[in-house]
Amino acid sequence: MIEIPIDIDFIDGDGCHITVNVLLNDTETGLFIIDTGASKTVLDKELTEHLLQPISQEELDEEVNQSLIERLTPEQKKELGLEGESVVSVGVGPGKIDFNFGVLQKLSMGSFSTTNFHVAYIDLSNVNNLYDALGKPKIWGLLGGDFLLEHHAIIDYKQRKMFLSE
């Protein structure tokens, strides 16, 4: 297991985000939230789109499992107001989130790295507006469950470390 230092940023009293610095494509470093509740790793479109090789939904379907939304029946989509949508996501806020997919050539943290990692990229301006109001640096992305599961992540809050396998 590879040991990665993490930070715990306290938000709104006793709430917190776990953050980590991530090097993208060996060229740019950005702050990411480790989001155990997110199913997919997402990057901020404004900050990172130039680093990604875009891929189509068809290309993605050949390489990864169907998303939760795609598994819904047409009746369930209609009930949720998602009929006719091919790629959408929902978060804790109201409404849907439109996103695109891309491939990140390389993602590194300390001595850990992975290549050709599939991500979604979305508008994270709401998150970044909050961070800006709190005087914190911009968030470049969210490390989601896909990444955490694939690399058998263990988060040790007390030691402020994350352990990953390659």
C-alpha positions in Angstrom: 0.0 0.0 0.0 1.2 3.5 -0.9 0.8 6.2 1.8 -0.6 9.5 0.7 -0.9 12.5 3.1 -4.3 14.1 3.3 -5.8 17.2 4.9 -9.0 17.6 6.8 -10.7 20.9 6.0 -13.3 21.9 8.5 -16.4 23.4 6.9 -19.3 25.0 8.8 -18.4 24.1 12.4 -17.9 20.4 12.8 -18.4 19.3 9.2 -15.3 18.5 7.1 -13.9 17.6 3.7 -11.0 15.3 3.2 -8.7 16.8 0.6 -5.5 15.8 -1.2 -3.2 17.4 -3.8 -3.3 15.6 -7.1 -0.9 15.9 -10.0 -2.6 15.7 -13.4 -0.7 14.5 -16.5 2.6 15.4 -14.8 1.9 19.1 -15.5 -0.6 20.7 -13.1 -1.4 20.1 -9.4 -4.9 20.7 -8.0 -6.8 20.2 -4.7 -9.3 17.3 -4.7 -12.0 16.3 -2.2 -12.0 12.6 -1.4 -15.7 12.0 -1.7 -16.7 8.5 -0.5 -20.3 9.3 -1.4 -19.7 10.1 -5.0 -20.0 7.1 -7.3 -17.7 8.5 -10.0 -14.5 10.7 -10.0 -15.3 14.1 -11.4 -13.1 17.0 -12.4 -14.0 20.7 -12.7 -14.7 21.5 -16.3 -13.3 25.0 -16.2 -10.0 24.0 -14.5 -9.3 20.7 -16.2 -11.0 20.3 -19.5 -7.8 21.1 -21.4 -6.1 18.2 -19.6 -8.6 15.5 -20.8 -9.0 13.5 -23.9 -12.8 13.6 -24.5 -14.6 10.3 -25.1 -18.2 9.8 -26.3 -20.9 8.0 -24.3 -20.7 5.1 -26.8 -16.9 4.7 -26.1 -17.6 4.9 -22.4 -20.4 2.3 -22.5 -17.9 -0.2 -24.1 -15.5 0.2 -21.2 -17.5 0.7 -18.0 -20.7 -0.5 -16.4 -23.9 1.2 -16.9 -24.7 4.1 -14.6 -27.6 4.0 -12.1 -29.6 6.4 -14.3 -29.2 4.1 -17.4 -30.5 1.1 -15.4 -33.8 2.9 -14.7 -36.9 1.8 -16.6 -38.5 4.4 -18.9 -41.3 4.7 -16.3 -38.8 5.4 -13.5 -37.0 8.0 -15.6 -40.3 9.7 -16.3 -41.3 9.7 -12.6 -37.9 11.3 -11.7 -38.2 13.8 -14.6 -35.2 12.2 -16.4 -36.9 10.9 -19.5 -35.0 11.4 -22.7 -31.7 11.9 -20.9 -28.8 9.7 -21.9 -26.2 10.9 -19.4 -27.2 12.8 -16.2 -26.3 12.7 -12.6 -27.9 13.8 -9.4 -26.3 15.2 -6.3 -27.6 16.2 -2.9 -29.0 19.4 -4.4 -32.1 19.7 -6.6 -32.0 19.1 -10.3 -29.8 17.1 -12.5 -26.1 17.6 -13.4 -25.0 17.4 -17.0 -21.5 16.1 -17.6 -19.1 14.8 -20.2 -16.5 12.1 -20.1 -12.8 12.1 -20.7 -9.6 10.2 -20.1 -6.9 11.6 -17.9 -3.5 10.4 -19.1 -2.0 10.3 -15.6 -3.2 11.0 -12.1 -0.5 11.0 -9.3 -0.3 11.6 -5.6 3.1 11.2 -4.0 4.6 7.9 -5.3 1.2 6.6 -6.4 0.1 7.0 -10.0 -2.5 5.6 -12.4 -2.8 6.0 -16.2 -5.7 6.3 -18.7 -8.2 7.0 -15.9 -11.8 7.6 -17.0 -13.5 10.6 -15.4 -16.5 12.8 -15.8 -16.1 16.5 -16.0 -18.7 18.9 -14.7 -19.2 22.5 -13.5 -18.0 22.6 -9.9 -18.6 26.4 -9.6 -21.0 25.9 -6.7 -18.3 24.0 -4.7 -15.7 26.6 -5.7 -17.9 29.5 -4.8 -18.3 28.1 -1.3 -14.5 27.5 -1.0 -13.8 31.0 -2.3 -16.2 32.5 0.4 -14.3 30.5 3.0 -10.9 31.7 1.8 -9.9 28.3 0.6 -8.3 27.2 -2.7 -10.3 26.0 -5.7 -11.3 22.4 -5.9 -10.2 20.7 -9.1 -12.2 17.5 -8.6 -13.7 14.9 -6.4 -12.1 11.4 -6.0 -15.1 9.2 -6.1 -16.0 5.6 -5.3 -14.8 4.3 -8.6 -11.2 5.4 -7.9 -11.4 4.5 -4.1 -12.7 1.0 -4.8 -10.3 0.3 -7.7 -7.3 1.2 -5.5 -8.5 -0.3 -2.3 -8.4 3.0 -0.5 -8.1 3.1 3.3 -8.5 6.5 4.9 -6.9 7.0 8.3 -8.4 10.2 9.8 -6.2 10.1 12.9 -2.9 9.9 11.0 -4.3 12.0 8.2 -3.2 9.5 5.6 -4.8 7.6 2.7 -3.5 4.2 1.7 -3.8 3.1 -2.0 -2.8 0.0 -3.9 -1.7 0.3 -7.6 
